[in-house]
Amino acid sequence: MPSHAPGRSRPTAGGPALEHLLALVPPGVLDVVAAPAGLGAPVADVVLHDPGEAPGPDAAHLVLLAIGMDTASPDAADVVRGAGRAGAAAVVVRHGGPDTDPGLLAAAGESGVVVLGRRAGQGWTETLGQLRTALAYSGSSGLAAVDGLRLGDLPGLANTVADLVGGAITVEDPQSRVLAYSRMDHEPDALRRLTILGQQVPRWRVAELRESGFLQELWNSGDVVRLPADDRFAERLAIAVRLGSEVLGSLWAAGDGQPLAEEAVAALHTAARAAVPHLAHHQMWGRAAARAREAAVRAVLEGGADAARSAQEVGVEPDRPYTVLVVEAYDGRSFGGDPGTGAGRPGLVGATEHRVLDVLALQATAYRPGAVTARSGRRLHVLVPGAADDGELARRLVATAGSVPRSVVFAGAGPAAPDLAGLPASREEAELVVRVLRERAAARPAGEPESAAATCSEVTAPTAALRMLDLLAPLRDSLPGPVHALVEHDRAHGSGYGASVAAYLDAFGDASQAAERLGVHPNTLRYRLRRARELFGVDLSDPTMRLLADIGLRLAGRRAD
């Protein structure tokens, strides 16, 4: 299904024509593969689409980026037909070779859906950014003066908004870094001066706003949020700038030598709409630099020949101790999967995960000077300067994640690394901690999963067990035996012998407790255990067999996910 932010309505029909959007996309990004009804269809939004799921009614007038599909794939035709039934405007697939599948062209003709081909060298993220920037620019409204600005001219935008609002304007990204600010006709107050000089809101101020709940209200609300004046600083008005489900940044207004007028709130609303294409353009081109920085952080965490050079690029001091934290984020409604080992089905990273990781990256970098972060899918890696396991930050991140509805996060802290060479080992330990927390959450009875945090010293035994199971996993199929036969029988016949044995082992031989966990009568459980012994030789009175059963069922559970 296309991914939209929960609780937020998608744009309505009547947007700009697809032809107009394509005219704004730079050459060399997309080709028109098929347009049976022309390019005049209105576009409401551009979204990533999982081809494994049929588009629903909320896909009407959307451009769907069909990840994993290409022009030579026979399955692409089914995606296009589904898009046609849902009323989508277009489907974007990757160019898969010199020959386009005839079925794809036929499906486009039947459905009337435009098929666009993404050229080689263009990633899905870049393509999404290009199309959404074009959409934002086509649909911008409000400030007539902004229409004369060069796309992405943030200083010009700030000055134009300042004239309209009647105050000093600061344009910030979601991490509270200053992107632009308006000219100053009067001496700024101390906070504005610090923010401009440092090119970001001071960390202590970010902490104040976070703890007071102001930032949560700002990011969750579509309205202007007021920060009253106090004995230190002038009144502020702020509003988030959004493109669909994505927060691009924020506009902040402060009284420039006099209180803000009553009309400033309405003016700031208008300005936020007009700012969308400019911030989207800035973000799209800024992503390349951000990706390069995150790649350098990952190189530091992986070690190797480029680690020292990469450390210098991101400001990691080679002889200073650091602790590595790993955070994984999930939408609680679809929790499940293991992106670290391949077990489970991690699926696409949605708006909830992106949002919570953005918030946590901000908090992590504000927590201690010199901390750096890197994103990878639903994971956030954090390098924190310090010589001790940073369980405090892990717990803070989990607490902060609670402010994002439906989010579930697992935060693990590795041991402190004395220098650059020790960072890969700290990362591996932190990832193991996260796996332990995730597996514990998945093993709980059905219900809302809970976020959790831990350090490596708090889960020593479970992480050691995971290491052992990782080593044994490749040997499983080459070592058949009673447990192997039991598992294969369960898979072939849908029986529950393995689940019964696992529950009995987890309950330390307490049949009543194991039966309650399974939701069956204790006599039913005892019957299954007896049959497991009779049919497969899984005799749980034998200590060696109990060990083999525990290991074998854990390994089988990995493959079954």
N, C-alpha and C positions, 0 to 999 in steps of 0.2 A: 504494500500500500504506500502511496505517497506520504511523506512525513511532514506533518504540520505540528505546531506547538499545541499541546493539550490545552483546551479551554479557550483557544484563540480562533476566531473565525478566519477562514481563508478569504482572499480577495474575491470580489464578485465579478461576474462576467461584464463585458463592456470595456475591457482593457485595450491597450494598443494592439494593432494588427501584427501578426507574426512577421509580415514583410518588413514593418518598421523596425522591429527588434533586430532582425537579421542585418538590416542596413547599418545598425549601430555597433554590431560585433566586428572586431577587426578581421581583415582578410586572413585566410589560412586557418581558421578555427573550425568552421562548419561548411559542409556542402549539402545542397538539396538533392537527396536521393530520389524522392518521389513526392509530387505535390498534385494529386489528381484533381483537387478542387481549387488550386491556387494557394496563395499565401495570405489570404485576407482574414483568416480566422482570428477572433480576439483572444488575447492571452491574459489570464488572470494571475498566474504565478508559474514559476519554474522550480521543479522539485526532483530530488533523487527518487528512483523507483526500483523496488525489488522485483525483478521479473518473475520470481517464484510465486508471487501473489497477484491475483487478478485486481486490476484497478477498480475501486468502488465509485459510488456516485459523487464523492468529493473530488474526483479527478476531472470533472468537467472544466473545459477551457484551460487546462494545464499543459505545459510542456514537460514531458516525462523523460528523464535521463535514465535509460534502461541499462543499468550497470551489469556488465558481463555479457551483453548481447552485441553481436556485430553483424555487418551486412551479409556475411556469408553463412550465418547461422540459421538453420531451418526453424529453430524455436522463436526467432525474432518475429516471424509472421504471426504467431499466436499472441505475442505481446501487442502487436499493432492492432489485431482484431479486438482484443480486450480493451485497448485504449479507445477504439472506435465506439464500442458499446457504452463506454463510460463518458463519451463526449469530449475526450481530450483533443487538444489542438494539434499536438505533434509529439513524435517519439524520436529521441536522439539515440543512435546506436554508434558503435565504433566501426570504422572502416576495417573490414576483415580480410581484404584481399582484392584482387583485380575484378572478380566476378561477384555481382550481387545475386543473392538467392532469388530465383524467379518467384517463389512463394511469397517473399517479402513484398515484391512489387505488386503481386496480385492482391495481397491483403490490404495494401495501401489503397489500391483502386476500389476494393469492395467497401472499405470503411470510410474513405475520404480523409484519413489521417495523414498529415505530412510526415515524411520520414527524413530525418537529417542525419548526416554522417559526420562523426567527430574524426578529424584528421589525426594521423600519427603525430606524436610529439605533444599532443594536448591531453592533459589529465582531466579526469572528471571534475575535480575541484575547480580547476581553471575554467572549464567550460561552464560550470554552474555559475561561477562568479561573473563571467562575461555576460551571460544571458540575464542574470538578475540585475546587474548594473544597468544594462540596456533597458530592462523593464522599469527599473526605478527612475531612470532618466526620462523615459517616455511618459511615465505616469505622474511625474512630479507636478505639484500645484501649489498655489499660495503666493509666494513672493515673486512678483513680476520682475523685480530687480535682479533676482537670482538667475533668471533666464539668461542674462547677459554675462554671467560668470563662466570662465573656462571650467570644464568639468574637473572636479578635484581641487579647485582653488579654495582651500579651507581658510586661509587668512582673509580673502575677499568675502567669503561667506560670513566669517565672524564679524567683520566690519559692517556688512549689510544688516545682519541680525541685530547688532548693537544699535544701529540707527532706528530700526523698527521697534525694538524693545525699550530703548531709552536707558540702557545700562551697559556695563562692561561684560563682554561675552568671552567665555572660554569653551573651546571644543575639546572634549576628552574622548579617549578610547575606553573600552570596557575595563581596562586595567588602571584607570585613573591617570593615564599619561596624557600630557598636554599635546594636542595635535595642532592647535592654532589658538590665537587670542586676538581680541580686537585692540585697536589703538586706544591709548589711555589719554583722556583729556584732563584727568585729575590724578593726584597721587593715589595709588591703590592702597587698600588696607594690607595689613601684614600678611594675611593668608594668601591673598592674590599675588603679592610680591614673591613669597616663598614658592608658590606653585609655578610661577612663570620662570623664576630663576633656576629652579630644580627640574623644570620640564615635566613635573608630575606632582600630584597632590602629596604633601608630606605623609609619610607612613603613619605617624601618630594621628593625623587627621583622618586618614582612611579607617584606622582602628576605631576612632570615636564614632564615625558615621556608621560603621558596621555594627558596633555594639549597641548603638541607640536604635537600630532598626531602620535608619534612614535609607541606606543603600538597598536593603531588601525591598522597601517600598518603591524606590526609584526604579529598580529593574523589573519589578512585578507589575507596576502600574503603567497605564498609558497616559496618565495625566501629569500635569505640572505639579511638582512636589515643592513645598515651601519650607525653607530653613530659616526660622526667625533670627533677627539680629540679637546679639548678646553683648556683653561688655567687652568682648574681644574683636568681633568681626561684624561686618554689615550683613544685612539680609541677603539670602540667596534664593533664587528660583532655579529648578533643574528639571529637565525632561529627558527621558531616554529616546534615542533615535533608533527605530526598528525597521527592518526590511523583512516582512513576513514574521517568522518565528525567531529571527536572528537579531540580537542587539548589536548595533554597529558602533554605538558610543553614546554620548550625552552632550547636551548644551547646558551651560551654567550661566546665569545672569546675576550680576551684583550691581547694586546701586553705585553709579559713577559720580560721586560727589553729592548725590541726593537720593532720597528713597525712590524705589521703583514705582511706576504708575500702576493704577489698577488695570489698565489695558495691557500690561506686560504679560500677563498670564495667557491671554488669547493670542498675543503676538508670538509668544514662545511656542505655542501649539502649532501655529502656522509655520514657524521657522523649522520645527522638527520635521515636518513633512517635506519642506523644500530641501532640507539637509540630506535626505536619504541618498539621492544619486551621488552626491559629492563624497559622503563617507563610504558608500559602497565602492566607488572608484578608488578611493585612497586605500581601502582595505584590500581590494583585489591586487593592486600592485605592491602593497606592503607585505602581502602573504609570502612572496618569494623570499624576502629578507628574513621573515619570521621562520619559514621552513628551513632556511639555511642555518639559522641559529639553533633551532631544535635538532637538526641533523648533527650539528657540532656537539651538542650536549649528549646526544645518544652515542656518538663516537667516543666521548670521554667515558661513558658508563660501560661501554663494551670493551674498552682497552684497545691495544694494538698499536700499530706504528703511528697512526695519526692522532693518538690521544693527546699528546703534549701540545701539538699545534692547535687542536680543537679547543683544548682547555684555555689556551691563551686568547682565542677568539671570543670566548664567552665569559672571560674573567674569572675562571676557576684557578685558584692559586695552587701550584703543583705540590708544595710542601705543607699545605695547611690541612688539618683534619676536616673531613666532611662526613655527614651521615646521609645515606640515600633513603628516601621514602618513595613508596609506590602506592598510588591510589587507583582503584578501578571504580568506574561509575556505571550504574545500570538504571534503566527505567524499571521501577518496582513491578509494573504490570507485566513485564516480559523477562523477568530475571531468569538467568540460566546461561550456562556456557562457560568456557575456559579459553580465553584468547591466548593464554600463555602456553598451554600444552596442546591445544587443538581439540581437547575433549569438549563435548557440548556443541552448541550452535550459537556463537556470539552474535551473529546477525549484524545488521547495519546499526551504526551508531546514530541515535536519533537526537532530536532537539533537546530532550531532557538531559541526556548524557553530556552533550556539548555545553549546555548551559551550566551544569554543576561543575564541570571541569574548568570552565572559564572562571567561575567564582572562586574555586579552590586554588587555581593558579595565582589569582590576585592575592588571596590571603597568604599563601606560602611565600611569595616574594616580599610581602609586607611584614612577615613574621620576624625576619632577621636580615640585616644588610648582607648582601653577597649571595643570597639564595638564588638559584636559577632553576628553571623548570623546562620540561620538554613533554609534548603530547605525542601519543601514538595510539590511534584508535580510541578506545575507551579508557586508556591508561594515561596517567600523569606521573612522570618521574620528577622528583624534587631533590636537588642537592643542597643540603643545609650545612653551613659552616658550624662546626662544633665537634667536641671530642666525646660525645656520649650518645647512646640511643635516644632519639628524639621522639619519645612516646607522647610528649605534651603536644607537639605539633600534629601528630597523627590524630589524637583525640579532638583537637580543635577543628581539624578539617572535617571530621565526621560530624561534629556538632554544627558546623556551618552548613554542611550539606542538608541538614534537616530543614533549612529555610527554603529549599527548592522542592516544591511538591512532587511526590511520587519518586523521588530519587533514592537510590540505595548505593552506598559507597563502602568500600573496604580499603582501609589504610594500613600499610605495614611499614615498619621502620627496621632497616638493617643495622648491623653493628657499625660503629664509627670506623671510618677508614683513615689511617694515619697520613696517607698521602695519595697521590694520583693512582698509583699502582693497585691500591686496595679498593678502589671504587667498584670495579666489576663484581667482586665478591660481595660487597655490601648490597649492590643491586640484586644479585641472585637471592640473597637471604631475604630481602624485603619482598621480592616476588613470591617466594615460598610462603612467607607470612600471609600474604594476600590470598594465596590459594587455600591455605588452611581456613581462613575466615570465610571464604566463599563456599567451600565444601561444607563447613558447619552450617551455614545459612541454608544451603540447598538440602541438607539432611533433616532440617526441622519439619514438623508437620505443616500441612498446607496452611497458608495464611500470608499476611504481609511480611516480606522479608525485612530484616533489621540490619542497619549499617553497623559496622564494627571496626575497631582499631586495636592494634597490638604491636609490640616490639618483638624482635627475634628472641630475646631472652625470656619472653612470656610464653612462647609456644615452641620450646626446644624439642620436645618429644614428637609432636605432630610434624614439624618440618623435617626431622630426621627420618620419620616414616615415609614422607613423600619422596625424599631422596632415594630411599631404598626401593620404593615402588617404581620410580623412574628407571632405576637400573635393571629391575626385574622385568619390566613391561616387554622389552623385545624378546624375552625368552619364553613368554607365556605359551604361545602356540606350539613351540617345539618341546614342551614338557607336558604331555597329556597325562591325565590321572583321574581319580574319582571326582574331584571338584570340576575339572574340565568337562567331564561327561555330564555332570549335573547341570552345569550352565548351558551346555549345548541342548540338553533335553528341554530346559525351560524356554530357550529361544525357539525351538522347533514346535513345541506343543503349548506354549503359553502358560505353563505351570509355574508355581511359586515356590519351588523347593529352595532356590537360592535366597530369596527374600526371607524365608522362614529361618534358614540357617544363620543368615547375617543378623537378623533381629535377635535371635537366641544368643549369639556371641556378643552382641553389643549390650545385652542385658545381663551379661556375666552368668548365663545359665538360669536366669529367673524366667521360667516359662510364662508366668502370669503377666509379668511386665512386658515381655516380648509379644505376647498375644494381644495385649492392650494396644501396643504400638502398631501392630498390624491390623487391628480391628477384627480379630477373630476370637473364637472361644479357645481357652488353653488346651482343651482336648484336641481341637483341630490342629493346633500347632504341634502337639506331641505326636499326632498321627503323621503329619508331614515329616517330622524329624525321623520317625521310625522308618517311613518309606524311603527317605534319603539314604538311610543306612542299608536297607534291604536292596534297593535298586542300584545304588552307585558305590556303596562301601564308604560313605561319609559318616564315620562313627565319631560323634562328638565326645565320647567318653575317653578317647585317645588324645593326649595333649599334642602329639605331633600332627594329628589330623586337624585339630582345632587351629593350629598355626597355619597349616596349608590352606584350610578353608577360608580363614580370614584374609590371607594374602591373595588367594585366587579370586575370591569374590570382589575384593577391592579392585583388582586389575580388570576383572570382567565388567565391573560397573563403569570403569573409565571408557571402555570400548563401546558399551551399550548406550552411553549418553549421546 
